[in-house]
Amino acid sequence: MRVKCVLCDKVETIHDETLQAKRLRNRPIHTYMCKECENRIENRTIERTNTGNFKLYRHKKTEDSW
């Protein structure tokens, strides 16, 4: 299966039987990112979290009385 990276428009091929290929075929909301862009985003996110100015907003879990 040929896929195109969302960020850098690099065209790559992935195996048709992989879970990632299945997700891309069946759910159009899923997008593909190449490993280089994935690593770049991961490294930059880690750098921002280390500065202390980056806040990652997550849902607060509320406990049920049940």
N, CA and C atoms as an extended XYZ file, in Angstrom:
198
Properties=species:S:1:pos:R:3:atomname:S:1:resname:S:1:resid:I:1 pbc="F F F"
N         0.850       -1.171        0.000 N   MET     1
C         0.000        0.000        0.000 CA  MET     1
C         0.894        1.232        0.000 C   MET     1
N         0.590        2.162       -0.862 N   ARG     2
C         1.339        3.407       -0.920 CA  ARG     2
C         0.648        4.441       -0.058 C   ARG     2
N         1.432        5.118        0.762 N   VAL     3
C         0.906        6.134        1.669 CA  VAL     3
C         1.736        7.401        1.540 C   VAL     3
N         1.129        8.504        1.931 N   LYS     4
C         1.793        9.803        1.831 CA  LYS     4
C         1.793       10.458        3.200 C   LYS     4
N         2.939       10.945        3.614 N   CYS     5
C         3.063       11.612        4.906 CA  CYS     5
C         2.280       12.923        4.883 C   CYS     5
N         1.598       13.192        5.975 N   VAL     6
C         0.762       14.381        6.070 CA  VAL     6
C         1.607       15.646        6.131 C   VAL     6
N         2.756       15.581        6.770 N   LEU     7
C         3.560       16.780        6.990 CA  LEU     7
C         4.529       17.086        5.855 C   LEU     7
N         5.274       16.082        5.406 N   CYS     8
C         6.329       16.354        4.429 CA  CYS     8
C         5.988       15.859        3.020 C   CYS     8
N         4.840       15.243        2.814 N   ASP     9
C         4.374       14.736        1.520 CA  ASP     9
C         5.300       13.691        0.911 C   ASP     9
N         6.004       12.972        1.740 N   LYS    10
C         6.879       11.897        1.289 CA  LYS    10
C         6.037       10.646        1.047 C   LYS    10
N         6.213       10.002       -0.091 N   VAL    11
C         5.446        8.813       -0.436 CA  VAL    11
C         6.256        7.577       -0.062 C   VAL    11
N         5.627        6.673        0.706 N   GLU    12
C         6.270        5.437        1.139 CA  GLU    12
C         5.326        4.271        0.890 C   GLU    12
N         5.863        3.081        1.003 N   THR    13
C         5.033        1.895        0.891 CA  THR    13
C         5.057        1.141        2.216 C   THR    13
N         3.893        0.632        2.613 N   ILE    14
C         3.796       -0.195        3.805 CA  ILE    14
C         3.085       -1.484        3.411 C   ILE    14
N         3.279       -2.527        4.189 N   HIS    15
C         2.653       -3.808        3.903 CA  HIS    15
C         1.143       -3.713        4.084 C   HIS    15
N         0.415       -4.398        3.207 N   ASP    16
C        -1.046       -4.346        3.244 CA  ASP    16
C        -1.635       -5.021        4.473 C   ASP    16
N        -0.916       -5.960        5.066 N   GLU    17
C        -1.467       -6.741        6.173 CA  GLU    17
C        -1.231       -6.116        7.549 C   GLU    17
N        -0.529       -5.009        7.624 N   THR    18
C        -0.232       -4.416        8.931 CA  THR    18
C        -1.463       -3.732        9.509 C   THR    18
N        -1.433       -3.548       10.814 N   LEU    19
C        -2.540       -2.893       11.501 CA  LEU    19
C        -2.676       -1.441       11.050 C   LEU    19
N        -1.568       -0.798       10.810 N   GLN    20
C        -1.600        0.594       10.374 CA  GLN    20
C        -2.271        0.725        9.002 C   GLN    20
N        -1.995       -0.200        8.092 N   ALA    21
C        -2.617       -0.174        6.773 CA  ALA    21
C        -4.121       -0.404        6.883 C   ALA    21
N        -4.505       -1.300        7.750 N   LYS    22
C        -5.929       -1.573        7.946 CA  LYS    22
C        -6.651       -0.350        8.484 C   LYS    22
N        -6.036        0.339        9.436 N   ARG    23
C        -6.643        1.550        9.984 CA  ARG    23
C        -6.790        2.628        8.922 C   ARG    23
N        -5.777        2.772        8.076 N   LEU    24
C        -5.841        3.789        7.030 CA  LEU    24
C        -6.915        3.466        6.000 C   LEU    24
N        -7.115        2.193        5.716 N   ARG    25
C        -8.135        1.800        4.751 CA  ARG    25
C        -9.546        1.970        5.306 C   ARG    25
N        -9.766        1.538        6.530 N   ASN    26
C       -11.115        1.471        7.070 CA  ASN    26
C       -11.591        2.742        7.747 C   ASN    26
N       -10.674        3.551        8.233 N   ARG    27
C       -11.065        4.777        8.927 CA  ARG    27
C       -10.362        5.962        8.279 C   ARG    27
N       -11.083        6.721        7.495 N   PRO    28
C       -10.429        7.826        6.767 CA  PRO    28
C        -9.907        8.946        7.665 C   PRO    28
N       -10.322        8.994        8.930 N   ILE    29
C        -9.843       10.045        9.826 CA  ILE    29
C        -8.383        9.812       10.212 C   ILE    29
N        -7.909        8.568       10.161 N   HIS    30
C        -6.520        8.272       10.488 CA  HIS    30
C        -5.612        8.760        9.366 C   HIS    30
N        -4.500        9.351        9.738 N   THR    31
C        -3.543        9.853        8.767 CA  THR    31
C        -2.189        9.196        8.994 C   THR    31
N        -1.343        9.247        7.987 N   TYR    32
C        -0.038        8.607        8.048 CA  TYR    32
C         1.040        9.668        8.237 C   TYR    32
N         1.987        9.366        9.132 N   MET    33
C         3.166       10.188        9.320 CA  MET    33
C         4.394        9.302        9.193 C   MET    33
N         5.383        9.735        8.441 N   CYS    34
C         6.601        8.945        8.288 CA  CYS    34
C         7.381        8.946        9.606 C   CYS    34
N         8.314        8.027        9.733 N   LYS    35
C         9.084        7.883       10.974 CA  LYS    35
C         9.919        9.124       11.278 C   LYS    35
N        10.434        9.773       10.240 N   GLU    36
C        11.252       10.958       10.454 CA  GLU    36
C        10.438       12.094       11.070 C   GLU    36
N         9.230       12.306       10.559 N   CYS    37
C         8.368       13.357       11.112 CA  CYS    37
C         7.896       12.973       12.509 C   CYS    37
N         7.597       11.707       12.720 N   GLU    38
C         7.183       11.228       14.034 CA  GLU    38
C         8.272       11.474       15.075 C   GLU    38
N         9.513       11.133       14.716 N   ASN    39
C        10.644       11.343       15.634 CA  ASN    39
C        10.891       12.820       15.888 C   ASN    39
N        10.761       13.643       14.842 N   ARG    40
C        10.976       15.082       14.991 CA  ARG    40
C         9.960       15.679       15.956 C   ARG    40
N         8.688       15.300       15.820 N   ILE    41
C         7.645       15.814       16.708 CA  ILE    41
C         7.868       15.325       18.126 C   ILE    41
N         8.250       14.058       18.270 N   GLU    42
C         8.507       13.499       19.605 CA  GLU    42
C         9.638       14.238       20.302 C   GLU    42
N        10.739       14.473       19.581 N   ASN    43
C        11.895       15.165       20.168 CA  ASN    43
C        11.554       16.601       20.558 C   ASN    43
N        10.822       17.290       19.710 N   ARG    44
C        10.462       18.673       20.016 CA  ARG    44
C         9.505       18.746       21.198 C   ARG    44
N         8.596       17.775       21.307 N   THR    45
C         7.671       17.745       22.439 CA  THR    45
C         8.424       17.513       23.734 C   THR    45
N         9.396       16.616       23.707 N   ILE    46
C        10.217       16.349       24.895 CA  ILE    46
C        11.001       17.599       25.287 C   ILE    46
N        11.542       18.311       24.299 N   GLU    47
C        12.270       19.557       24.579 CA  GLU    47
C        11.356       20.586       25.238 C   GLU    47
N        10.118       20.714       24.733 N   ARG    48
C         9.191       21.688       25.298 CA  ARG    48
C         8.778       21.311       26.715 C   ARG    48
N         8.573       20.020       26.981 N   THR    49
C         8.186       19.610       28.337 CA  THR    49
C         9.324       19.848       29.320 C   THR    49
N        10.559       19.734       28.867 N   ASN    50
C        11.707       19.954       29.753 CA  ASN    50
C        11.888       21.424       30.112 C   ASN    50
N        11.364       22.340       29.303 N   THR    51
C        11.493       23.758       29.618 CA  THR    51
C        10.591       24.161       30.775 C   THR    51
N         9.501       23.437       30.983 N   GLY    52
C         8.586       23.761       32.067 CA  GLY    52
C         7.448       24.667       31.649 C   GLY    52
N         7.475       25.213       30.446 N   ASN    53
C         6.423       26.100       29.968 CA  ASN    53
C         5.335       25.355       29.197 C   ASN    53
N         5.509       24.077       28.998 N   PHE    54
C         4.582       23.289       28.201 CA  PHE    54
C         3.625       22.549       29.128 C   PHE    54
N         2.329       22.711       28.886 N   LYS    55
C         1.320       22.012       29.677 CA  LYS    55
C         0.535       21.094       28.760 C   LYS    55
N         0.440       19.862       29.146 N   LEU    56
C        -0.323       18.892       28.386 CA  LEU    56
C        -1.668       18.729       29.071 C   LEU    56
N        -2.717       19.193       28.418 N   TYR    57
C        -4.049       19.163       29.023 CA  TYR    57
C        -4.673       17.795       28.795 C   TYR    57
N        -4.971       17.114       29.873 N   ARG    58
C        -5.623       15.810       29.810 CA  ARG    58
C        -6.903       15.880       30.617 C   ARG    58
N        -7.808       14.978       30.291 N   HIS    59
C        -9.080       14.940       31.009 CA  HIS    59
C        -8.855       14.482       32.441 C   HIS    59
N        -9.509       15.164       33.347 N   LYS    60
C        -9.415       14.772       34.746 CA  LYS    60
C       -10.390       13.629       34.997 C   LYS    60
N        -9.906       12.609       35.665 N   LYS    61
C       -10.758       11.473       35.973 CA  LYS    61
C       -11.558       11.774       37.234 C   LYS    61
N       -12.852       11.594       37.132 N   THR    62
C       -13.708       11.780       38.292 CA  THR    62
C       -14.141       10.413       38.792 C   THR    62
N       -14.150       10.270       40.089 N   GLU    63
C       -14.533        8.997       40.676 CA  GLU    63
C       -16.037        8.949       40.881 C   GLU    63
N       -16.630        7.827       40.482 N   ASP    64
C       -18.053        7.622       40.697 CA  ASP    64
C       -18.289        7.133       42.120 C   ASP    64
N       -19.447        7.481       42.640 N   SER    65
C       -19.774        7.019       43.992 CA  SER    65
C       -20.185        5.555       44.012 C   SER    65
N       -20.388        4.994       42.846 N   TRP    66
C       -20.766        3.582       42.760 CA  TRP    66
C       -19.541        2.775       42.872 C   TRP    66
